[in-house]
Amino acid sequence: MATREALSRDRIVSGAVAVADRGGLATVSMRNVGKELGVEAMSLYHHVEGKEALLDDLADWLFTQIALPEPDAPWRPAMADRATSAAEALRAHPWALGLIESRRQPGPALLTHHDAVLGCLRRNGFSVALAAHAMSAIDAYVYGFVLTELSLPFDAGEGAEAFVEEIGHLVPSDTYPHLAEMIVEKVVGHDYAYGDEFDQGLDLILDGLHRRLGEEQATAPEQRRA
């Protein structure tokens, strides 16, 4: 007879992830997680204080799925890799979109992640303020992009041409010339997939941060002399 794996906080979190992946965050409860693990809900309370603590753990777990920047890595590829990793984690676990930055009790993985991102930027010459702006802008872009991607009325990983053909009669070129132009030049016959826009948009943000960093570093000697 197989021995049941001992109950632990990590196992409970894994069970909660499975419940959330299958039914969304609203289905996460001590009862459902207990059922997932084949135990009574009351036994979970020996390891987790309650549902709110479990949600804190879920938010923290998501950050264990996102690649941390190497301490001395050049900032631009490090931020690009981290953004791509975050987007992949959120696509795989969309229930986390509204959760990860909402908890009042941040866990060690979340704090380690944020500290590593800021540390990478600071070691690459970003001021405290610009590092904070950079992390905020990149995170807002990643979360917003994935939310849009998951909300599209077609599969973002596939071509959108069939959808455009379906709604084409709603976008006459004489009424919406610029939208019609974009559809012709970007979508129809071009194997367009919305997900391909991710890297392009991220480059726009990183280009802006590169310019801002250059401006900040150029004015630093003048500020020291003042």
Salt bridges, closest charged atoms under 4 A:
GLU5 OE1 - ARG11 NE 3.88
ASP21 OD1 - HIS93 ND1 2.75
GLU36 OE1 - ARG22 NH2 2.53
GLU49 OE1 - ARG9 NH2 3.40
GLU52 OE1 - ARG103 NH2 2.58
ASP56 OD1 - ARG103 NE 2.75
ASP57 OD2 - ARG9 NE 2.73
ASP72 OD1 - ARG123 NE 3.83
GLU101 OE2 - HIS114 NE2 3.46
ASP139 OD1 - ARG82 NH2 2.75
GLU149 OE1 - ARG91 NE 2.59
GLU197 OE2 - LYS186 NZ 3.54
ASP203 OD1 - ARG76 NH2 3.63
ASP207 OD1 - ARG76 NH2 2.69
GLU215 OE1 - ARG212 NE 3.99
